[in-house]
Amino acid sequence: MPLVGKQVQPFKAMAFHNGDFIEVTEENFKGKWSVVCFYPADFTFVCPTELEDLQNEYPKLKELGVEVYSVSTDTHFTHKAWHDHSPAISKIEYVMIGDPSQKLSRMFEVLDEETGLAQRGTFIIDPDGVIQAVEINADGIGRDASTIVNKIKAAQYVRNNPGEVCPAKWQEGGKTLKPSLDLVGKI
């Protein structure tokens, strides 16, 4: 069943954030935009490149009022150990959620049941806790965090401008569309 347009269901999980262990729930996703990035495992290969790239975009996302959460089926303890030993991961300032119970990975439909690991899933959640965008990549394909920034800008524009939509490759300040009978067959 498609997750876009669905409310994030209740959950509780432990996370590592800026040297502390914290609890995260669905309530953390309300009142602001959120990006949730699932990845297979700590201490691996593609994952640290993605998470470091996400950290590089984090200041831009914060300017847009977005909080970022990374999630794997590792524990919050493993996240701390990885943060303490990896040059790429030591830069991370956003929340790293542990999902050893696999509840979140199942809820977001990214759990690979055979391996017990999360797939590379990216979710954009609006301030009401509703999923607005989903992208899932194969394990060997790393994500480009700059595309998340552009999707957030488009999602925020559409939310703030009812009746308008953003066409392909839309950039902030670019032309939007107002769907109507007049446009049918003319694009």
N, C-alpha and C positions, 0 to 999 in steps of 0.2 A: 504494500500500500504506500503511495507517495507520501513523503513527510512534509513537503512544502505546504504551508498553510495550516499545519498542525501545531498545537500548543505543546511545549516541552513538558513532559510528564514529571511528577514529583520524584526526586531522588536525593540521596545524601552520599557524598564521597569525600574522602580526605585528599588533600593536595599539598604540594610544596610551593611556597611563594615567598620570595625575598628572605630566605633563611628561616622561615617558620613553617610549621604544619598548620593548615587551616581546614575547616569544613566548608564545602561548597554544596549548594542546593539549587534547585530550579529558580529560587527567589533571586539568586545572584544574576540571573539573566533578565530580570525585569527592571524597567526604568532606564535602561540604556541599551545600545546596540551591543551585540556580542558575536564573537567569532569563536567557534569551537572546532579545533583541528585534531582529529584522531590520527594516530600513527601506530605502526606495528609494535615497535619495542625500543626500549632504551639500549644503549651501548651497541648500536648497529651502524649502518652505513649511510643510506639515503636520509634517514630520519634526522640526524643532526644537521645536515645541510638545509633541510626544510625548516627546522625549528630556528636555526640561526637566521635564515632569510626572513622568517616571520618576525624575529626580534628586530631585524634591520628596518622593517616596515612599522614596527610597533609605535614609534613616536607619531607617525602620520595617522595611524589608527586612533591613538589616544586623542589627537587633535579633533578627530571626527566624533569623539564621544563613544568610542568602541573599547570594550574590554576583550582580551584574548584569553582563551583557555586551550591548552593542549591536553590530550588524553591518550593514554595507552593502558593496556591491561597490566602494566607493572604497578608496583605499590608506590606510595608517596615517599617511602624510604629509599626505594631504588632511584626515584627522580632526584632526591637529594644527593645520593652517591654519584650519579651521573653528572649533576650540576657541579659537584666538587672536583671532578676529575677530567672533564672534557673542556678543552678551550672554547669550542663552539657553544656548548650548553651553559657554560659558566656566565655567558653574557645575558641569558634570559631573565627578563624582569616580569613576565606575565605568569599567570597561574598554571601550574602543571598538575593536572588531576590524575590520581591513581584509580584504576578500575579493575582491581584483581578479581572482583566478583563477576565481572563482565556485564553487569546490569546496564551501564550506560552504553556500552558497545552494542548490546542487543536492542536497547531502546531506540538508538539512532540507526539501527539496521546496518551496522558496519562490521559486525563480528564474523570472522571466518571460523566457523564451528570446527573445522578440521584442525586448525593450528591453535585455536584459542586466542588469536591475536586480532587486533582491530585493523581494518583496512584503512587506506589513506582517504578519510572523509573530511570534507570541509563544510561547515554549516554556518550560515548567517542568520542570526536571530534578532528580531526587532524588539523594541522596548516593552512590548506586551508579552514577550516570551513565545512568540510565534515564529516558526522557521520560515524564512523567506527565500533561501537559496541552498542548494545541496550540490556538491561535486564529489565524486568518488573516483580515485585513480587506482590503477593496478600497483602492486607493491614496488615494482621497479621504476615507476614514473614519479619523480619528485614534482612538487607543486611550486609555482611562482607566486610569492606573497603579494607582489605588486598588483596582480589581477584581483586580489581580494579587496584592495583599497578601491579600485575602480567599481567593483560590484557594490560595495558599501555606499559609495557616492550615488550610484544609480538608485539603489534601494531607498536611500534617504530622500532623494529627489522625488521619487514616485510617491513616497509616503506624505511628503510635504506639499505635493502638487496633485491633488486628486483630479482624475480625468486625463492626466498626461502619462505617457509611457516613454521609455528610453529605447531607441533603436540599437541595432548591433553597433559595436565599437563606439558607443556614446562616451563622450568625455565631458567632464564638468564644464558647464557653460555652453555646451553644444546644443544643437537643435533637437527638440523632442517632438513627439507626435501626439495628436489628440484624436484617438479613435472615433470615427463617426461614419455614417453612411456615405458621406462625400469622399472618404478615402478608399473605400472598397474598390480594389482592382486598379488603383492609381499609384501604387508604390512599387 
